Amino acid sequence: MIMGRHIIREMNISDLPGVLGLEAVSFPTPWTEPMFRAQLGYGDISVNLVLLDGGEIAGYATALTVRAEIHLLSIAVLPGRRRRGYGRALLDEVIERGVSRGGSRVFLEVREGNDGAMAFYSGAGFRVIGKREGYYVDTSDDAFVMELDLERENNGRVEG
Ligand SMILES: CC(C)(COP(=O)(O)OP(=O)(O)OC[C@H]1O[C@@H](n2cnc3c(N)ncnc32)[C@H](O)[C@@H]1OP(=O)(O)O)[C@@H](O)C(=O)NCCC(=O)NCCS
């Protein structure tokens, strides 16, 4: 269930201070401003969204779509706004936009031990398909690779 009044729109450069603040309280090694700027500069393959709640940036999601593959790079919601359906709303929207660019399979990496995110993705239909050892260079944590195959989910149809 989605609680609260919110809007989801494309991220732009002027959103970066809010996005960086959200990033800092969400990840042990946050993305930097140049990383977000690069992501915003990739053009049509790049999908970057923010979720605004009461005018404040409460969440963001970023992905790249290359042919059939949508790669979810990052998603986060402000700690005080979690479990209101905002993450799922962002995930659904980023996937929908990736599908409209030709995507049909969604991939992501999630840090081993990030049980909340694993539960979040599993609830959205993702399944673990592999593991990358030492993927996170900051702590040498492993990453689970998760996939959502939209064709299989929709019995061969992908609706964008
Ligand atoms: C993962 C994250 C984006 C989820 O955002 P959210 O807005 O809280 O997610 P939602 O409210 O849409 O959750 C949808 C469902 O996912 C599951 N879920 C979400 N967070 C969960 C948690 N911490 N523990 C268990 N289940 C969880 C629940 O089934 C939830 O439905 P419910 O609240 O009705 O039980 C958020 O926890 C976050 O920003 N985490 C820190 C950053 C991060 O780890 N990002 C992922 C990197 S791979």
The ligand as a Tripos MOL2 file, in Angstrom:
@<TRIPOS>MOLECULE
LIG
   48    50     1     0     0
SMALL
NO_CHARGES

@<TRIPOS>ATOM
      1 C1         15.3650   -1.1730    0.0370 C.3       1 LIG1
      2 C2         14.5340    0.1150    0.1940 C.3       1 LIG1
      3 C3         14.7580    0.9970   -1.0390 C.3       1 LIG1
      4 C4         13.0540   -0.2350    0.3050 C.3       1 LIG1
      5 O1         12.3130    0.9680    0.3220 O.3       1 LIG1
      6 P1         10.8830    1.0650    1.0580 P.3       1 LIG1
      7 O2         10.2570    2.3410    0.6350 O.co2     1 LIG1
      8 O3         11.0330    0.8500    2.5110 O.co2     1 LIG1
      9 O4         10.1330   -0.1890    0.4300 O.3       1 LIG1
     10 P2          8.5370   -0.4560    0.3940 P.3       1 LIG1
     11 O5          7.8710    0.2780    1.4980 O.co2     1 LIG1
     12 O6          8.0620   -0.1770   -0.9950 O.co2     1 LIG1
     13 O7          8.5150   -2.0140    0.6870 O.3       1 LIG1
     14 C5          7.7440   -2.9220   -0.1000 C.3       1 LIG1
     15 C6          7.8200   -4.2860    0.5530 C.3       1 LIG1
     16 O8          9.1900   -4.7700    0.5150 O.3       1 LIG1
     17 C7          9.4570   -5.5030    1.7310 C.3       1 LIG1
     18 N1         10.4430   -4.7950    2.5260 N.ar      1 LIG1
     19 C8         10.9160   -3.5400    2.3400 C.ar      1 LIG1
     20 N2         11.8610   -3.2440    3.2550 N.ar      1 LIG1
     21 C9         11.9740   -4.3300    4.0510 C.ar      1 LIG1
     22 C10        12.7680   -4.6360    5.2060 C.ar      1 LIG1
     23 N3         13.6560   -3.7500    5.7110 N.pl3     1 LIG1
     24 N4         12.6340   -5.8440    5.7700 N.ar      1 LIG1
     25 C11        11.7640   -6.7650    5.2750 C.ar      1 LIG1
     26 N5         10.9490   -6.5310    4.1880 N.ar      1 LIG1
     27 C12        11.0690   -5.3350    3.5880 C.ar      1 LIG1
     28 C13         8.1250   -5.5790    2.4790 C.3       1 LIG1
     29 O9          7.4330   -6.7250    2.0170 O.3       1 LIG1
     30 C14         7.4510   -4.3110    2.0120 C.3       1 LIG1
     31 O10         6.0310   -4.3690    2.1280 O.3       1 LIG1
     32 P3          5.3450   -4.0780    3.5700 P.3       1 LIG1
     33 O11         5.9530   -2.8300    4.1240 O.co2     1 LIG1
     34 O12         3.8890   -3.9130    3.2010 O.co2     1 LIG1
     35 O13         5.6380   -5.2800    4.4140 O.co2     1 LIG1
     36 C15        14.9400    0.8910    1.4870 C.3       1 LIG1
     37 O14        14.9090   -0.0150    2.5870 O.3       1 LIG1
     38 C16        16.3110    1.5270    1.4580 C.2       1 LIG1
     39 O15        16.4690    2.6620    0.9890 O.2       1 LIG1
     40 N6         17.3400    0.8200    1.9630 N.am      1 LIG1
     41 C17        18.7050    1.3840    2.0290 C.3       1 LIG1
     42 C18        19.3320    1.4260    0.6560 C.3       1 LIG1
     43 C19        19.4150    0.0420    0.0350 C.2       1 LIG1
     44 O16        19.8170   -0.9280    0.6710 O.2       1 LIG1
     45 N7         19.0380   -0.0160   -1.2540 N.am      1 LIG1
     46 C20        19.0960   -1.2510   -2.0160 C.3       1 LIG1
     47 C21        20.4690   -1.4470   -2.5080 C.3       1 LIG1
     48 S1         20.6510   -2.9840   -3.4090 S.3       1 LIG1
@<TRIPOS>BOND
     1     1     2 1
     2     2     3 1
     3     2     4 1
     4     2    36 1
     5     4     5 1
     6     5     6 1
     7     6     7 2
     8     6     8 1
     9     6     9 1
    10     9    10 1
    11    10    11 2
    12    10    12 1
    13    10    13 1
    14    13    14 1
    15    14    15 1
    16    15    16 1
    17    15    30 1
    18    16    17 1
    19    17    18 1
    20    17    28 1
    21    18    19 ar
    22    18    27 ar
    23    19    20 ar
    24    20    21 ar
    25    21    22 ar
    26    21    27 ar
    27    22    23 1
    28    22    24 ar
    29    24    25 ar
    30    25    26 ar
    31    26    27 ar
    32    28    29 1
    33    28    30 1
    34    30    31 1
    35    31    32 1
    36    32    33 2
    37    32    34 1
    38    32    35 1
    39    36    37 1
    40    36    38 1
    41    38    39 2
    42    38    40 1
    43    40    41 1
    44    41    42 1
    45    42    43 1
    46    43    44 2
    47    43    45 1
    48    45    46 1
    49    46    47 1
    50    47    48 1
@<TRIPOS>SUBSTRUCTURE
     1 LIG1         1 GROUP 0 **** ****
